[in-house]
Amino acid sequence: MTRWHRWPFGAVRAGGLFRGRAADLTGKVVIITGASSGIGRAAAHAFAREGACVVLVARRAERLRAVADALAEMGAAAWVMPADVTCDHDLEALVEHALGACGRIDILVNNAGLAFGGGHHALEPARLRRLVDTNVYGPCASRSSSCR
Ligand SMILES: NC(=O)c1ccc[n+]([C@@H]2O[C@H](COP(=O)([O-])OP(=O)(O)OC[C@H]3O[C@@H](n4cnc5c(N)ncnc54)[C@H](OP(=O)(O)O)[C@@H]3O)[C@@H](O)[C@H]2O)c1
């Protein structure tokens, strides 16, 4: 008899990885921060393939629009909502617009972030503050706003 276990990336069948669905995401409203590139953009495609409605968030609107265009070609529902996750006003507007456009928020992918580059430059006060604001304050504030 096959035994199944829950796993963060899907379902794991005893003896091997099963790349099947862990949950039905059809119609779920998913906010993805940092959706203009890298992991966030890939996550947007992955959620869209599963039938989710994705809200694309980052600072660079033109990059978000390119991601949304690609998703629209797949027939996916995608909204572009530029925001800086370190800015309270942007986050409040984001949640308001997402609720206005989609009616609810089911999932928040708190992905926006900056890499901590090496060398002494990483410890310059202005850079350090930007890193902490983006990687620590941003995700906490995004979660707090979305759960309100
Ligand atoms: N790639 C890896 O191997 C790796 C490993 C460990 C952890 N991570 C973490 O995983 C996350 C994504 O990594 P990635 O490689 O995909 O990075 P990436 O390609 O540089 O993407 C970062 C994303 O975050 C957005 N962003 C940055 N600051 C923002 C802000 N203040 N407000 C809103 N959006 C902001 C960027 O868009 P805009 O510039 O347009 O705002 C971009 O869409 C990051 O948090 C990174 O630190 C990555």
The ligand as an SDF file (V2000), in Angstrom:
LIG
                    3D

 48 52  0  0  0  0  0  0  0  0999 V2000
   18.3350   33.0760   -5.4270 N   0  0  0  0  0  0  0  0  0  0  0  0
   18.8510   32.4450   -4.3770 C   0  0  0  0  0  0  0  0  0  0  0  0
   19.7080   31.5460   -4.4790 O   0  0  0  0  0  0  0  0  0  0  0  0
   18.3680   32.8090   -2.9810 C   0  0  0  0  0  0  0  0  0  0  0  0
   18.8990   32.1140   -1.9050 C   0  0  0  0  0  0  0  0  0  0  0  0
   18.4450   32.4310   -0.6090 C   0  0  0  0  0  0  0  0  0  0  0  0
   17.4920   33.4140   -0.4410 C   0  0  0  0  0  0  0  0  0  0  0  0
   17.0090   34.0700   -1.4970 N   0  0  0  0  0  0  0  0  0  0  0  0
   15.9870   35.0910   -1.2700 C   0  0  0  0  0  0  0  0  0  0  0  0
   14.8390   34.8040   -2.0540 O   0  0  0  0  0  0  0  0  0  0  0  0
   14.2490   36.0290   -2.4750 C   0  0  0  0  0  0  0  0  0  0  0  0
   14.1840   36.0940   -3.9980 C   0  0  0  0  0  0  0  0  0  0  0  0
   15.4770   35.8780   -4.5300 O   0  0  0  0  0  0  0  0  0  0  0  0
   15.7850   36.0680   -6.0690 P   0  0  0  0  0  0  0  0  0  0  0  0
   17.0570   35.3970   -6.3500 O   0  0  0  0  0  0  0  0  0  0  0  0
   14.5910   35.7170   -6.8710 O   0  0  0  0  0  0  0  0  0  0  0  0
   16.0480   37.6430   -6.0840 O   0  0  0  0  0  0  0  0  0  0  0  0
   15.8670   38.7350   -7.2370 P   0  0  0  0  0  0  0  0  0  0  0  0
   15.8240   38.1070   -8.5850 O   0  0  0  0  0  0  0  0  0  0  0  0
   16.8680   39.8030   -6.9700 O   0  0  0  0  0  0  0  0  0  0  0  0
   14.4000   39.2910   -6.9410 O   0  0  0  0  0  0  0  0  0  0  0  0
   14.1490   40.1150   -5.8560 C   0  0  0  0  0  0  0  0  0  0  0  0
   12.7480   40.6410   -6.0460 C   0  0  0  0  0  0  0  0  0  0  0  0
   12.4070   41.4450   -4.9100 O   0  0  0  0  0  0  0  0  0  0  0  0
   11.9110   42.6830   -5.3940 C   0  0  0  0  0  0  0  0  0  0  0  0
   12.1800   43.6820   -4.3720 N   0  0  0  0  0  0  0  0  0  0  0  0
   13.3630   44.0370   -3.8300 C   0  0  0  0  0  0  0  0  0  0  0  0
   13.2060   45.0090   -2.9280 N   0  0  0  0  0  0  0  0  0  0  0  0
   11.8820   45.2810   -2.8980 C   0  0  0  0  0  0  0  0  0  0  0  0
   11.0880   46.2110   -2.1810 C   0  0  0  0  0  0  0  0  0  0  0  0
   11.6230   47.0660   -1.2950 N   0  0  0  0  0  0  0  0  0  0  0  0
    9.7500   46.2220   -2.3810 N   0  0  0  0  0  0  0  0  0  0  0  0
    9.1870   45.3790   -3.2830 C   0  0  0  0  0  0  0  0  0  0  0  0
    9.8850   44.4680   -3.9890 N   0  0  0  0  0  0  0  0  0  0  0  0
   11.2200   44.4300   -3.8100 C   0  0  0  0  0  0  0  0  0  0  0  0
   12.6240   42.9340   -6.7060 C   0  0  0  0  0  0  0  0  0  0  0  0
   11.8750   43.7540   -7.5740 O   0  0  0  0  0  0  0  0  0  0  0  0
   12.0610   45.3610   -7.6910 P   0  0  0  0  0  0  0  0  0  0  0  0
   13.5400   45.6180   -7.6860 O   0  0  0  0  0  0  0  0  0  0  0  0
   11.3840   45.7070   -8.9650 O   0  0  0  0  0  0  0  0  0  0  0  0
   11.3720   45.9400   -6.5150 O   0  0  0  0  0  0  0  0  0  0  0  0
   12.6120   41.5090   -7.2800 C   0  0  0  0  0  0  0  0  0  0  0  0
   11.3780   41.2330   -7.9040 O   0  0  0  0  0  0  0  0  0  0  0  0
   15.0900   37.1510   -1.8920 C   0  0  0  0  0  0  0  0  0  0  0  0
   14.5060   37.5270   -0.6770 O   0  0  0  0  0  0  0  0  0  0  0  0
   16.4420   36.4860   -1.6670 C   0  0  0  0  0  0  0  0  0  0  0  0
   17.1820   37.1340   -0.6770 O   0  0  0  0  0  0  0  0  0  0  0  0
   17.4340   33.7900   -2.7780 C   0  0  0  0  0  0  0  0  0  0  0  0
  1  2  1  0
  2  3  2  0
  2  4  1  0
  4  5  1  0
  4 48  2  0
  5  6  2  0
  6  7  1  0
  7  8  2  0
  8  9  1  0
  8 48  1  0
  9 10  1  0
  9 46  1  0
 10 11  1  0
 11 12  1  0
 11 44  1  0
 12 13  1  0
 13 14  1  0
 14 15  2  0
 14 16  1  0
 14 17  1  0
 17 18  1  0
 18 19  2  0
 18 20  1  0
 18 21  1  0
 21 22  1  0
 22 23  1  0
 23 24  1  0
 23 42  1  0
 24 25  1  0
 25 26  1  0
 25 36  1  0
 26 27  1  0
 26 35  1  0
 27 28  2  0
 28 29  1  0
 29 30  1  0
 29 35  2  0
 30 31  1  0
 30 32  2  0
 32 33  1  0
 33 34  2  0
 34 35  1  0
 36 37  1  0
 36 42  1  0
 37 38  1  0
 38 39  2  0
 38 40  1  0
 38 41  1  0
 42 43  1  0
 44 45  1  0
 44 46  1  0
 46 47  1  0
M  CHG  2   8   1  16  -1
M  END
$$$$
